[in-house]
Amino acid sequence: MSKAKQGDTVKVHYTGKLEDGTVFDSTEDRDPIKFTVGQGQVIPGFEQAVIGMNQGETKKETVPADQAYGPYKKDMLIEVDKNKLPQNLNPEVGQELQVRQQNGQQIPVMVKEVSDSSVTLDANHPLAGRDLTFDIQLVEIEQ
């Protein structure tokens, strides 16, 4: 039986959990994800966990933050004067917004704090700085 290797296109079911067991994502109620190993379509640690698995095999793998969404970076916190926000926007902690960068690219941010005069936005990925545990099932290695 062949094992998953670089360049293989695979289909995988997974459940991702945080350190406390909270599920942050799962393919349990949907189709498995499909990706090509080595193409950077999934986080590096997940991709590495799949390499060497046999079709039908299951495993549990903990992916450290540096192999997932990277470290949490405090320099990705941005404080913005409220008067520079659109007038119709009433920011609330936990709200997701899109910010347009100088190059025109839009990036997702989360409202971290709101004061009378400013709003603190967090441009880190929501899972940055977190170790992630995955229950993985290799459904298929496409030929």
C-alpha positions as a Markdown table, in Angstrom:
| # | Residue | x | y | z |
|---|---|---|---|---|
| 1 | Met | 0.0 | 0.0 | 0.0 |
| 2 | Ser | 1.4 | 3.4 | -0.9 |
| 3 | Lys | 2.0 | 6.1 | 1.7 |
| 4 | Ala | 1.2 | 9.8 | 1.2 |
| 5 | Lys | 4.2 | 11.7 | -0.1 |
| 6 | Gln | 5.2 | 15.1 | -1.5 |
| 7 | Gly | 3.3 | 15.8 | -4.7 |
| 8 | Asp | 0.4 | 13.4 | -3.9 |
| 9 | Thr | -3.2 | 14.8 | -4.0 |
| 10 | Val | -5.0 | 13.5 | -0.9 |
| 11 | Lys | -8.5 | 13.7 | 0.6 |
| 12 | Val | -8.5 | 14.0 | 4.4 |
| 13 | His | -11.1 | 14.2 | 7.2 |
| 14 | Tyr | -10.0 | 16.0 | 10.3 |
| 15 | Thr | -11.2 | 17.6 | 13.6 |
| 16 | Gly | -9.0 | 20.4 | 14.9 |
| 17 | Lys | -9.0 | 21.2 | 18.6 |
| 18 | Leu | -7.4 | 23.8 | 20.9 |
| 19 | Glu | -5.4 | 22.9 | 24.0 |
| 20 | Asp | -8.5 | 22.8 | 26.1 |
| 21 | Gly | -10.3 | 20.4 | 23.8 |
| 22 | Thr | -12.5 | 23.0 | 22.1 |
| 23 | Val | -13.2 | 22.1 | 18.4 |
| 24 | Phe | -12.3 | 25.0 | 16.1 |
| 25 | Asp | -12.9 | 23.2 | 12.8 |
| 26 | Ser | -14.0 | 19.8 | 11.5 |
| 27 | Thr | -14.9 | 18.1 | 8.2 |
| 28 | Glu | -17.1 | 15.7 | 10.2 |
| 29 | Asp | -20.4 | 16.9 | 8.6 |
| 30 | Arg | -19.0 | 17.8 | 5.2 |
| 31 | Asp | -16.8 | 16.4 | 2.4 |
| 32 | Pro | -13.1 | 15.8 | 3.2 |
| 33 | Ile | -10.6 | 18.5 | 2.3 |
| 34 | Lys | -8.5 | 17.8 | -0.8 |
| 35 | Phe | -5.0 | 19.2 | -1.2 |
| 36 | Thr | -1.7 | 18.4 | -2.9 |
| 37 | Val | 1.1 | 17.7 | -0.4 |
| 38 | Gly | 3.9 | 20.2 | -0.8 |
| 39 | Gln | 1.8 | 22.9 | -2.3 |
| 40 | Gly | 1.3 | 25.0 | 0.9 |
| 41 | Gln | -2.5 | 24.7 | 0.7 |
| 42 | Val | -2.7 | 23.7 | 4.4 |
| 43 | Ile | -0.6 | 24.7 | 7.4 |
| 44 | Pro | 2.9 | 23.2 | 7.3 |
| 45 | Gly | 2.4 | 21.0 | 10.4 |
| 46 | Phe | -0.8 | 19.4 | 9.1 |
| 47 | Glu | 0.8 | 18.7 | 5.8 |
| 48 | Gln | 3.8 | 17.0 | 7.5 |
| 49 | Ala | 1.4 | 14.9 | 9.6 |
| 50 | Val | -0.2 | 13.5 | 6.5 |
| 51 | Ile | 3.2 | 12.5 | 4.9 |
| 52 | Gly | 3.7 | 8.8 | 5.5 |
| 53 | Met | 0.1 | 7.9 | 6.2 |
| 54 | Asn | -1.6 | 5.0 | 4.5 |
| 55 | Gln | -5.0 | 5.4 | 2.9 |
| 56 | Gly | -7.6 | 4.7 | 5.6 |
| 57 | Glu | -5.2 | 5.4 | 8.4 |
| 58 | Thr | -6.1 | 7.7 | 11.3 |
| 59 | Lys | -3.8 | 9.5 | 13.7 |
| 60 | Lys | -3.8 | 12.3 | 16.3 |
| 61 | Glu | -1.1 | 15.0 | 15.8 |
| 62 | Thr | -0.3 | 18.1 | 17.8 |
| 63 | Val | 1.0 | 20.9 | 15.6 |
| 64 | Pro | 3.0 | 23.6 | 17.4 |
| 65 | Ala | 2.1 | 27.2 | 16.8 |
| 66 | Asp | 5.2 | 27.8 | 14.6 |
| 67 | Gln | 4.0 | 25.0 | 12.3 |
| 68 | Ala | 0.4 | 26.3 | 12.3 |
| 69 | Tyr | -0.4 | 30.0 | 12.1 |
| 70 | Gly | 2.8 | 31.3 | 13.7 |
| 71 | Pro | 3.4 | 33.2 | 16.9 |
| 72 | Tyr | 1.1 | 35.8 | 18.2 |
| 73 | Lys | 2.7 | 39.2 | 17.2 |
| 74 | Lys | 1.9 | 42.2 | 19.4 |
| 75 | Asp | 3.0 | 44.5 | 16.5 |
| 76 | Met | -0.1 | 43.2 | 14.6 |
| 77 | Leu | -2.3 | 45.2 | 17.1 |
| 78 | Ile | -3.4 | 48.5 | 15.5 |
| 79 | Glu | -4.9 | 51.4 | 17.4 |
| 80 | Val | -7.2 | 53.6 | 15.3 |
| 81 | Asp | -8.9 | 56.9 | 16.1 |
| 82 | Lys | -12.6 | 56.4 | 16.1 |
| 83 | Asn | -13.0 | 59.5 | 14.0 |
| 84 | Lys | -11.1 | 57.7 | 11.2 |
| 85 | Leu | -13.6 | 54.9 | 11.0 |
| 86 | Pro | -16.7 | 55.0 | 8.8 |
| 87 | Gln | -19.5 | 57.0 | 10.6 |
| 88 | Asn | -22.0 | 54.2 | 10.3 |
| 89 | Leu | -19.6 | 51.7 | 12.0 |
| 90 | Asn | -20.3 | 50.9 | 15.7 |
| 91 | Pro | -17.3 | 48.6 | 16.6 |
| 92 | Glu | -17.8 | 45.9 | 19.2 |
| 93 | Val | -15.2 | 43.7 | 20.8 |
| 94 | Gly | -15.0 | 40.4 | 18.9 |
| 95 | Gln | -16.4 | 41.9 | 15.7 |
| 96 | Glu | -14.6 | 41.0 | 12.5 |
| 97 | Leu | -13.8 | 43.8 | 10.0 |
| 98 | Gln | -11.8 | 44.2 | 6.8 |
| 99 | Val | -9.1 | 46.8 | 6.5 |
| 100 | Arg | -7.7 | 48.0 | 3.2 |
| 101 | Gln | -3.9 | 48.2 | 3.2 |
| 102 | Gln | -2.0 | 50.9 | 1.3 |
| 103 | Asn | -1.4 | 48.4 | -1.6 |
| 104 | Gly | -5.2 | 47.9 | -1.8 |
| 105 | Gln | -5.2 | 44.4 | -0.3 |
| 106 | Gln | -7.9 | 43.7 | 2.2 |
| 107 | Ile | -7.0 | 41.9 | 5.5 |
| 108 | Pro | -9.3 | 40.6 | 8.1 |
| 109 | Val | -9.0 | 42.1 | 11.6 |
| 110 | Met | -10.8 | 41.5 | 14.9 |
| 111 | Val | -11.9 | 44.3 | 17.2 |
| 112 | Lys | -9.9 | 43.8 | 20.4 |
| 113 | Glu | -10.8 | 46.9 | 22.5 |
| 114 | Val | -13.1 | 49.9 | 22.2 |
| 115 | Ser | -12.7 | 53.1 | 24.1 |
| 116 | Asp | -14.4 | 56.5 | 23.8 |
| 117 | Ser | -11.7 | 57.8 | 21.4 |
| 118 | Ser | -10.1 | 54.7 | 19.7 |
| 119 | Val | -10.5 | 51.1 | 18.6 |
| 120 | Thr | -7.7 | 48.5 | 18.9 |
| 121 | Leu | -7.7 | 46.0 | 15.9 |
| 122 | Asp | -5.9 | 42.7 | 15.9 |
| 123 | Ala | -4.5 | 41.5 | 12.5 |
| 124 | Asn | -3.2 | 38.2 | 13.9 |
| 125 | His | -4.8 | 35.0 | 12.6 |
| 126 | Pro | -7.4 | 34.0 | 15.3 |
| 127 | Leu | -5.3 | 30.8 | 15.9 |
| 128 | Ala | -1.9 | 32.5 | 16.0 |
| 129 | Gly | 0.2 | 31.5 | 19.0 |
| 130 | Arg | -1.8 | 28.4 | 19.6 |
| 131 | Asp | -0.7 | 24.7 | 19.5 |
| 132 | Leu | -3.4 | 22.8 | 17.6 |
| 133 | Thr | -4.3 | 19.1 | 17.8 |
| 134 | Phe | -5.8 | 17.3 | 14.9 |
| 135 | Asp | -7.6 | 13.9 | 14.6 |
| 136 | Ile | -6.7 | 13.0 | 11.0 |
| 137 | Gln | -8.1 | 10.3 | 8.7 |
| 138 | Leu | -6.5 | 9.9 | 5.3 |
| 139 | Val | -9.5 | 9.0 | 3.1 |
| 140 | Glu | -7.8 | 8.8 | -0.3 |
| 141 | Ile | -4.5 | 9.2 | -2.1 |
| 142 | Glu | -5.5 | 10.0 | -5.7 |
| 143 | Gln | -3.7 | 8.2 | -8.4 |
